[in-house]
Amino acid sequence: MADLIIPAALRLWLVFLLVFVLLRYPVPFSILFGAIGGVAGGLLSAWSQVKGGAPQTPKGMPPTDKLIRPNPDGSDVNPRWEVPFMKTNKAKQRYIERQKRARDRRVK
């Protein structure tokens, strides 16, 4: 990445330096703000040249978009957020079971 940033940053630093000097700013100001502009422009230039994108999941690997890891007992409730004095009611338990069955159908 540095091999992309440094040449562009040096060229842009010289351009900014000359522009500031031609606009009759003081030399220390021109050097400092030219360097800031050169580094910023070099970073943007390097960023635009790097190939990227969202990383692909390898074939055969499960998706990693699940935020909650499955519990060893098979329940979907995250124990970190479970409050001991609030127990799940039967409707919520049936909902969780339907969600499990639907997830199992999607996997097959």
C-alpha positions as CSV (number, residue, x, y, z in Angstrom):
1,M,0.0,0.0,0.0
2,A,2.9,2.4,0.8
3,D,4.2,1.9,-2.8
4,L,0.9,3.5,-4.0
5,I,0.7,6.2,-1.3
6,I,4.2,7.7,-1.3
7,P,4.7,8.6,-5.0
8,A,1.2,10.2,-5.3
9,A,1.7,12.0,-2.0
10,L,5.0,13.5,-3.1
11,R,3.6,14.7,-6.4
12,L,0.6,16.2,-4.8
13,W,2.7,17.8,-2.1
14,L,4.7,19.6,-4.8
15,V,1.6,20.7,-6.6
16,F,0.0,22.1,-3.4
17,L,3.3,23.7,-2.4
18,L,3.6,25.5,-5.7
19,V,0.0,26.6,-5.7
20,F,0.3,28.0,-2.1
21,V,3.5,29.8,-3.1
22,L,1.9,31.2,-6.2
23,L,-0.9,32.5,-4.1
24,R,1.7,34.2,-2.0
25,Y,1.2,32.4,1.3
26,P,4.2,32.2,3.6
27,V,6.7,29.4,2.9
28,P,6.2,27.5,6.2
29,F,2.5,27.6,5.7
30,S,2.9,26.3,2.1
31,I,5.2,23.5,3.2
32,L,2.9,22.4,6.0
33,F,-0.4,22.6,4.2
34,G,1.1,21.2,1.0
35,A,2.2,18.2,3.0
36,I,-1.2,17.7,4.5
37,G,-2.8,18.0,1.1
38,G,-0.3,15.6,-0.4
39,V,-0.8,12.9,2.2
40,A,-4.6,13.2,2.0
41,G,-4.5,13.1,-1.8
42,G,-2.0,10.2,-1.7
43,L,-4.3,8.2,0.6
44,L,-7.3,8.8,-1.6
45,S,-5.3,7.9,-4.8
46,A,-4.1,4.7,-3.2
47,W,-7.5,3.8,-1.9
48,S,-9.1,4.2,-5.3
49,Q,-6.5,1.9,-6.9
50,V,-6.8,-1.0,-4.4
51,K,-9.1,-3.8,-5.6
52,G,-11.5,-4.9,-2.9
53,G,-15.0,-5.6,-2.1
54,A,-16.9,-7.8,0.4
55,P,-15.0,-10.9,1.3
56,Q,-16.5,-14.1,0.0
57,T,-17.3,-17.0,2.2
58,P,-15.5,-20.2,1.1
59,K,-17.7,-23.0,-0.3
60,G,-18.9,-25.4,2.3
61,M,-18.6,-22.9,5.2
62,P,-21.7,-21.7,7.0
63,P,-22.6,-18.0,6.8
64,T,-21.1,-15.8,9.5
65,D,-23.9,-13.3,9.7
66,K,-25.4,-14.8,12.8
67,L,-24.8,-12.6,15.8
68,I,-25.9,-15.1,18.4
69,R,-24.1,-18.3,18.7
70,P,-26.3,-21.4,19.3
71,N,-26.5,-22.5,22.9
72,P,-25.3,-26.1,23.7
73,D,-28.8,-27.0,24.9
74,G,-30.3,-26.0,21.5
75,S,-32.3,-23.0,22.6
76,D,-32.2,-19.8,20.7
77,V,-32.2,-17.5,23.7
78,N,-28.9,-15.8,24.3
79,P,-28.0,-16.5,27.9
80,R,-26.3,-13.1,28.2
81,W,-29.7,-11.3,27.7
82,E,-31.8,-13.8,29.6
83,V,-33.2,-12.4,32.8
84,P,-33.7,-15.1,35.5
85,F,-37.0,-13.8,36.9
86,M,-38.6,-13.5,33.5
87,K,-39.5,-16.9,32.1
88,T,-40.7,-17.4,28.6
89,N,-44.4,-18.0,28.2
90,K,-45.9,-20.8,26.1
91,A,-46.6,-18.6,23.1
92,K,-43.0,-17.5,22.9
93,Q,-41.8,-21.1,23.3
94,R,-44.1,-22.1,20.3
95,Y,-42.7,-19.2,18.3
96,I,-39.2,-20.3,19.0
97,E,-40.0,-23.9,17.9
98,R,-41.6,-22.7,14.7
99,Q,-38.5,-20.6,14.0
100,K,-36.3,-23.7,14.5
101,R,-38.4,-25.8,12.2
102,A,-38.4,-23.1,9.5
103,R,-34.6,-22.8,9.8
104,D,-34.2,-26.5,9.5
105,R,-36.3,-26.6,6.3
106,R,-34.2,-23.8,4.8
107,V,-31.0,-25.7,5.5
108,K,-32.2,-28.9,3.9
